Each structure stands twice: as C-alpha cells, then as structure tokens.
Amino acid sequence: MAQAQGLGKRYIKAFFKGFFVAVPVTVTFLDRVACVARVEGASMQPSLNPGGRQASDVVLLNHWSVRNYDVQRGDIVSLV
C-alpha cells in the first residue's frame, strides 16, 4: 500500500512538472508563432465561408510573417 501511495505521488509530481512546462511553451507558441481561429459571418465572403452557408471556416493565423513584415498582396490579414 505504501508503495502505491509513493507511485501516485510520483505521477502527480511528474504531471504538475510537465504541466508547468507545457503551458508557458504553448502560450508562447500561440502568441508568437501561429494560432487557430474560426471565421464566421459574411465579412470575408466569398473567400471564406463561400456560398453563404452558416458553417464557419477554421484558419491558421501566422504571426511569424507579420512580425517579419512578410505580408504580400493578396494575403488575408486578421486584426483583433
């Protein structure tokens, strides 16, 4: 029984150690490199949500290109 408690404590400790490493890395990645966003509404038709359907499109927002001023004509830019 004591061995099972020690094993459980070890797993909990490993979980929290991984959690406190993974969360900052994930937040930094989503803020600096890229994130996933959902496009809804008629403002981007016909490029996104073609045909007036009610479903939303999912896009990958590339923060890296904007930081390096690598935006070209024809790119879709998203502002918050």
C-alpha positions as CSV (number, residue, x, y, z in Angstrom):
1,M,0.0,0.0,0.0
2,A,2.8,2.4,0.8
3,Q,4.4,1.6,-2.5
4,A,1.2,2.5,-4.3
5,Q,1.0,5.9,-2.5
6,G,4.6,6.7,-3.4
7,L,3.9,5.8,-7.0
8,G,0.8,8.0,-7.0
9,K,2.7,10.9,-5.6
10,R,5.4,10.4,-8.2
11,Y,2.9,10.5,-11.0
12,I,1.2,13.6,-9.6
13,K,4.6,15.4,-9.2
14,A,5.5,14.4,-12.8
15,F,2.1,15.7,-14.1
16,F,2.5,19.1,-12.4
17,K,6.1,19.4,-13.6
18,G,5.1,18.7,-17.2
19,F,2.0,21.0,-16.8
20,F,4.1,23.9,-15.7
21,V,6.5,23.5,-18.6
22,A,3.9,22.8,-21.3
23,V,1.5,25.7,-20.5
24,P,4.1,28.5,-20.9
25,V,5.5,26.9,-24.0
26,T,2.1,26.5,-25.6
27,V,1.0,30.1,-24.7
28,T,4.3,31.5,-26.2
29,F,3.8,29.5,-29.4
30,L,0.2,30.6,-29.8
31,D,1.2,34.2,-29.2
32,R,4.4,34.4,-31.2
33,V,4.2,31.8,-34.0
34,A,0.7,30.8,-35.0
35,C,-2.8,30.1,-33.7
36,V,-6.0,28.6,-35.0
37,A,-9.0,30.9,-35.4
38,R,-12.6,30.4,-36.6
39,V,-14.0,32.8,-39.2
40,E,-17.8,33.4,-39.0
41,G,-20.1,35.8,-40.8
42,A,-20.4,37.4,-44.2
43,S,-17.5,39.8,-44.0
44,M,-15.0,37.5,-45.7
45,Q,-17.3,36.0,-48.3
46,P,-16.6,34.7,-51.0
47,S,-13.0,33.9,-49.9
48,L,-14.1,32.3,-46.7
49,N,-17.5,30.8,-46.0
50,P,-18.4,30.6,-49.7
51,G,-21.9,30.3,-50.8
52,G,-23.5,32.0,-47.8
53,R,-23.5,28.8,-45.7
54,Q,-23.8,29.1,-42.0
55,A,-20.8,26.9,-41.2
56,S,-17.6,28.6,-40.1
57,D,-14.2,28.1,-41.6
58,V,-11.1,27.4,-39.5
59,V,-7.9,29.2,-40.5
60,L,-4.3,29.2,-39.2
61,L,-3.1,32.7,-38.3
62,N,0.6,33.1,-39.0
63,H,2.0,35.6,-36.5
64,W,5.6,34.9,-37.7
65,S,5.1,36.5,-41.2
66,V,3.6,39.7,-39.7
67,R,6.5,40.1,-37.3
68,N,9.0,39.8,-40.1
69,Y,6.9,42.2,-42.4
70,D,6.5,39.4,-44.9
71,V,2.9,40.3,-45.9
72,Q,2.3,40.4,-49.6
73,R,-0.6,41.5,-51.8
74,G,-3.5,39.0,-51.7
75,D,-2.8,37.9,-48.1
76,I,-5.7,37.9,-45.7
77,V,-4.8,39.9,-42.6
78,S,-6.7,39.5,-39.3
79,L,-7.0,42.3,-36.8
80,V,-8.2,41.9,-33.2
